[in-house]
Amino acid sequence: MPSIRRFVLALFMLAAVACSWLAPLDAPAMQQVDAGLKRALISFATARALNAVISVAQGTALSVQPLGVGVTLTPGQLLDPVNDLVEKFSTLMLAASVAFGVQKALIAMGGYWVISLALTAVALGWAGMHFRRQVPPAWLSRTLVILLMLRFAIPVVTLGTDLLWQKFLAPDYAASQLQIDTSSTQAARLGPPVAAPENPGVLDRMKGWLSDNADVKARFEALKLAAEQATDHIIRLIVIFLLQTLVIPLLLLWALYALARSVFERAGRWPEPALQSP
């Protein structure tokens, strides 16, 4: 291996050992995890509030008796498809909150001093054999890669995911969350209609029935419109949180592991010396 590559590798090993103890990435990664957890909890609370309003409307049965003829209406059942989507969205937001909590726990576990100590010992042993031009055993290289992943993978993946979030996902999240908040507020104002007084006269019952039905129709149409306006933004938020908590972290984690394994497997191999003719 050329001397420049050995020098770069020495600097990398020194930096890895120093960072394993100084932990410069842990605090920023924790801050980003806390921010993501807060966003997920806000979206979860909004979804549960919208779900509660729609569920109450779904369970509302309207009994009308025009001229003594009894009819029971359940206009809230029209909201059933939207409510199913809102329930699935709230479940996903809860899962996203759990994912952020797991990331936070893994960052704390990776920063435990035992892992830093093991990484220091294995890194020094691997570097010592390497710079004496001895081939490090395969198990030592694999152990070094595993310890590097345990110590640095989650903070690096968290910060990398946050960079992509700020660049590509944050504007869509803000717009969609604002729309869902607005829809939830509008839906909360559209409560079930107030019941008419008991035992009114025939004419009063007829007038009340006409008035109540007009009010019921307007209320449920407005509630349905408010819920449907949130549907597109709910789907956008589902995509955003899936990318942030699952797709992007897994891709970055795989890339880091492949890079570390490639570097140390190649660095651990020395070419066989050429045979000299007698």
PyMOL commands that set and color helices and strands:
alter all, ss='L'
color gray80, all
select helices_A, chain A and resi 3-22+26-58+66-68+75-110+113-131+138-189+202-267
alter helices_A, ss='H'
color red, helices_A
select strands_A, chain A and resi 62-64+71-73
alter strands_A, ss='S'
color yellow, strands_A
deselect
rebuild
show_as cartoon
